[in-house]
Amino acid sequence: MARRPSAQTEARTHVLPGDPPIEVALRRSARARRFSLRVSRADGRVSLSLPVWAREAEALAFLREREAWLRAHVDAAPGIRAPRVGGTVPLLGADRPVLAGPGRSARFEDGAVRVPDDARAPARIKALFVAMARERLAAAVAVHTAALGRGHGRLTIRDTRSRWGSCTTAGDLMFSWRLVMAPPPVLDYVAAHEVAHLAEMNHSPAYWAVCARLCPDYKRQRRWLRDNGPDLLAWRFDADAG
């Protein structure tokens, strides 16, 4: 779906005291009608949205009232992880060993990720994953658009935090490269999900009928992504992540 401009202003950080202290991003939003506390399932980051007219003291009181709930959800969030030589990284639905390899780029060979053992190893692994995701998603989109009898616009690969894919009214498709870390049927489902929007730009029963035609077991793949997606988002691939 097409994105709307953000109605949020710059966030201010508040530290909730305790063991441990928790950083909370306070975000005023023109669309907010009430206080809304959110813990990212990907990395445990906390944000509190509040209406533009609300007093900050009221927002902080709301935060303190929900401290027990907040700490439970922060504790349940997956910890940040980074790939390193000698460890493993999820790829195509399995934990793959990361081994030292020659050259200047990462490669996927014989069930293992091989990469030069230096500070840029995480970034090189990310580049490999992006390339693999682009190739596999383009192939899946081609299959599903052919089955649907529809063309599509641009296909872009990004690192999104709130959605695995999107389809605009112009037919442009966007996908998260992290889908290559999931089992292949999950990647295929997300491709089918977005291609189905080329016929139905909504989530009506008619839309889900199209999605089911393209991917008959979409419910199982959707459930896997809901249950395991936060673990994929918790991985960091910056050059200094290791």
C-alpha positions, 0 to 999 in steps of 0.5 A, a space after each residue: 500500500 502507498 505510504 502516507 507522510 508521517 504525522 509524528 514530530 521528533 521524539 524525546 527520550 525519557 529514562 524509566 528508572 529501575 533495574 534495568 533502566 528503560 529508555 522510552 521514546 516519547 513521540 507526539 502524533 497528530 493522529 494520536 487520540 490517546 496514549 499508546 505504549 509499544 515495545 518493538 518485537 524486533 529489538 525491545 525498543 520502547 516508544 510512547 505515542 501521545 496526542 499533541 495536546 497531552 501533557 507530558 506529566 500525564 504521559 509519564 504517569 501512564 508509563 509508570 502505571 504500566 511499568 510491570 507490563 512494559 518490563 515483561 514485554 521488554 524481557 520477552 523481546 529477542 536480543 540483538 544478534 550479529 553474524 560472525 565467523 565461527 557462529 551461525 546465521 539464519 538463511 533459507 530457514 536454517 541456521 547456517 555456519 559462518 566460515 572464514 573464506 577467501 576473496 572480498 565478498 560473502 558466498 553461500 556454498 555447501 550449506 555454509 556462508 563463507 566470508 573474509 574474517 574481518 570487521 566488514 564480515 557482517 556487511 558482506 553477509 548482508 550484501 549476499 542476503 540482499 542479492 539472494 533475496 532479490 533473485 528469489 523474490 523476482 522469480 516468485 513474483 514472476 510465477 505469481 503474476 503469470 498465474 494471475 495474468 497481471 503485470 507489475 511495476 518496479 520491484 525494490 528490496 529494502 530493510 523495512 521494520 514494520 512490513 515484509 512487503 507492500 504493493 502500491 496502486 501503481 503496481 510497484 512491489 517492495 519486499 524486505 530482504 530479510 525474507 531470504 532468512 526465512 524458509 523458502 515457502 514463507 518468502 513465496 507466500 509474501 510474494 504471493 500476498 503482494 502480487 494478490 494486491 494487483 487484483 484486490 487493493 484491500 484485505 477483503 474476502 475477495 483478496 484472500 481468495 486470490 491469495 489462497 489461489 496463488 498460495 494455498 497454504 498461506 495461513 501456515 506461512 503467515 503464522 510462521 512469519 508472525 511467530 518468528 519474524 521478530 527473530 529475523 528483525 533482531 539481526 544486525 549487519 552493520 560493518 561494526 556489528 560484530 
